[in-house]
Amino acid sequence: MKTVTIINAEPDSFGQYVHKIWKHRSLIWAFAKRDVKIRYAQTRLGLFWVLLQPIPSVLIFSFLFGRLLNVDTGLLPYPVFALAGIAGWNYFTNLSDGVGNSLLESQNVLKKVAYPKLIMPLSKLLVSTLDFAVVFTLVLIALLVFGLVPSIKLLLLPAFILVNIMAGFAIGIWMCALSYRYRDVRHFMPYFINFGIWLTPVFYPTTILPQNLSYFMYLNPMALVLEGYRSCLSGAALPSIGYLTSMIPLLLLLISGLWYFSRVEDEIVDYI
């Protein structure tokens, strides 16, 4: 018997929507593979470009904060400290930017094939995760070069990676849901995100902040992520429980973004 698929305007339930994504899961891998091929087509170094990107920043920060200011980074040498921060921050920015622009970059496909539009943001998640895996491998190599061995706390790393993903995806899905109609969003948000690096302990430890200002870090989920990465690498104490405060707005932002995206995704093709 032939399987008949009926497409109508009725909104899917949560279970139906998840089932559709699972049914089209092969598209996630296909789009991710296509993006990686396009990015590194006709390049000699390929994925090695991902390794080269953070090196200039690490060198500059190491000179300014490690040499000139002699900032105390605890158990981690400053280059490893900075590289771990840059790896997490770049994962966040690449993911939010990739997810935010995923539909606009795939206009032709959207108009030809019927599938859950969340497939495109999920494919960008795979691409960004691949880049992060390559850079974090460099972090581990740098740790060994300095004669240090990751602690047993490295087993907790997936939990902080998950928060990293949630933060980038939450911002990205809102960009994606709004930018198809309000194109200014895709131009404004990168500036806003890039400014956030100064409010996040990417290249400085939270210990240099005055006590009355350090509490603001508890509202920043990326501060939790970067502190967690460094704790997993060095074996130092895990981030303060106060950082869990940041999970409340993060979850609200992510859940509301996914809900809003599911409400407007059927309109997207009409505007793109």
WOCORZI-V353219 format. One record per residue. N is the residue number from 1. RES is the residue in one small letter. PSI is psi in radians with two decimals (999 if undefined). Layout:
BEGIN
n->[N	N]
res->[RES	RES]
psi->[PSI	PSI]
END
This chain:
BEGIN
n->[1	2	3	4	5	6	7	8	9	10	11	12	13	14	15	16	17	18	19	20	21	22	23	24	25	26	27	28	29	30	31	32	33	34	35	36	37	38	39	40	41	42	43	44	45	46	47	48	49	50	51	52	53	54	55	56	57	58	59	60	61	62	63	64	65	66	67	68	69	70	71	72	73	74	75	76	77	78	79	80	81	82	83	84	85	86	87	88	89	90	91	92	93	94	95	96	97	98	99	100	101	102	103	104	105	106	107	108	109	110	111	112	113	114	115	116	117	118	119	120	121	122	123	124	125	126	127	128	129	130	131	132	133	134	135	136	137	138	139	140	141	142	143	144	145	146	147	148	149	150	151	152	153	154	155	156	157	158	159	160	161	162	163	164	165	166	167	168	169	170	171	172	173	174	175	176	177	178	179	180	181	182	183	184	185	186	187	188	189	190	191	192	193	194	195	196	197	198	199	200	201	202	203	204	205	206	207	208	209	210	211	212	213	214	215	216	217	218	219	220	221	222	223	224	225	226	227	228	229	230	231	232	233	234	235	236	237	238	239	240	241	242	243	244	245	246	247	248	249	250	251	252	253	254	255	256	257	258	259	260	261	262	263	264	265	266	267	268	269	270	271	272]
res->[m	k	t	v	t	i	i	n	a	e	p	d	s	f	g	q	y	v	h	k	i	w	k	h	r	s	l	i	w	a	f	a	k	r	d	v	k	i	r	y	a	q	t	r	l	g	l	f	w	v	l	l	q	p	i	p	s	v	l	i	f	s	f	l	f	g	r	l	l	n	v	d	t	g	l	l	p	y	p	v	f	a	l	a	g	i	a	g	w	n	y	f	t	n	l	s	d	g	v	g	n	s	l	l	e	s	q	n	v	l	k	k	v	a	y	p	k	l	i	m	p	l	s	k	l	l	v	s	t	l	d	f	a	v	v	f	t	l	v	l	i	a	l	l	v	f	g	l	v	p	s	i	k	l	l	l	l	p	a	f	i	l	v	n	i	m	a	g	f	a	i	g	i	w	m	c	a	l	s	y	r	y	r	d	v	r	h	f	m	p	y	f	i	n	f	g	i	w	l	t	p	v	f	y	p	t	t	i	l	p	q	n	l	s	y	f	m	y	l	n	p	m	a	l	v	l	e	g	y	r	s	c	l	s	g	a	a	l	p	s	i	g	y	l	t	s	m	i	p	l	l	l	l	l	i	s	g	l	w	y	f	s	r	v	e	d	e	i	v	d	y	i]
psi->[2.50	2.48	2.20	2.17	2.17	2.17	2.12	3.14	-0.04	2.31	2.46	2.64	2.95	-0.76	-0.73	-0.69	-0.77	-0.68	-0.69	-0.73	-0.76	-0.67	-0.58	0.39	-0.49	-0.47	-0.57	-0.86	-0.69	-0.79	-0.67	-0.76	-0.70	-0.77	-0.72	-0.73	-0.75	-0.71	-0.71	0.28	2.37	0.44	2.54	-0.57	-0.40	-2.23	-0.27	-0.35	-0.55	-0.64	-0.60	-0.47	-0.82	-0.24	-0.81	-0.72	-0.73	-0.75	-0.75	-0.85	-0.64	-0.65	-0.80	-0.88	-0.58	-0.69	-1.02	-0.87	-0.27	0.88	2.35	2.06	0.40	-2.27	-0.20	2.35	2.59	-0.74	-0.71	-0.71	-0.86	-0.71	-0.69	-0.71	-0.75	-0.67	-0.82	-0.72	-0.74	-0.60	-0.78	-0.87	-0.72	-0.69	-0.83	-0.71	-0.75	-0.82	-0.73	-0.58	0.10	-0.72	-0.68	-0.51	-0.20	0.69	-0.76	-0.69	-0.68	-0.56	-0.16	-0.49	2.40	2.03	2.82	2.22	-0.32	-0.26	-0.74	-0.89	-0.65	-0.58	-0.63	-0.54	-0.74	-0.74	-0.81	-0.62	-0.64	-0.81	-0.75	-0.72	-0.69	-0.81	-0.68	-0.49	-0.68	-0.64	-0.79	-0.67	-0.75	-0.65	-0.77	-0.62	-0.62	0.14	0.37	2.66	2.33	2.52	3.02	-0.35	-0.17	-0.37	-0.35	-0.06	-0.74	-0.55	-0.71	-0.55	-0.69	-0.76	-0.67	-0.80	-0.78	-0.72	-0.84	-0.70	-0.62	-0.80	-0.78	-0.70	-0.57	-0.72	-0.78	-0.71	-0.41	-0.57	-0.31	-0.49	-0.67	1.58	-0.35	-0.43	-0.73	-0.32	-0.57	-0.74	-0.71	-0.63	-0.73	-0.75	-0.77	-0.58	-0.50	-0.29	-0.50	-0.31	0.13	2.39	1.12	-0.85	0.13	2.59	2.64	-0.28	-0.30	-0.16	2.57	2.60	-0.66	-0.27	-0.40	-0.45	-0.40	-0.45	-0.45	-0.34	-0.04	1.87	-0.48	-0.46	-0.73	-0.77	-0.89	-0.67	-0.64	-0.75	-0.79	-0.60	-0.71	-0.60	-0.72	-0.39	0.12	3.03	2.49	2.78	2.61	2.58	-0.32	-0.43	-0.35	-0.31	-0.61	-0.32	-0.44	-0.98	-0.54	-0.82	-0.70	-0.73	-0.74	-0.85	-0.77	-0.63	-0.77	-0.68	-0.82	-0.70	-0.75	-0.47	-0.56	-0.09	-0.50	-0.32	-0.27	-0.76	-0.54	-0.41	-0.44	999]
END
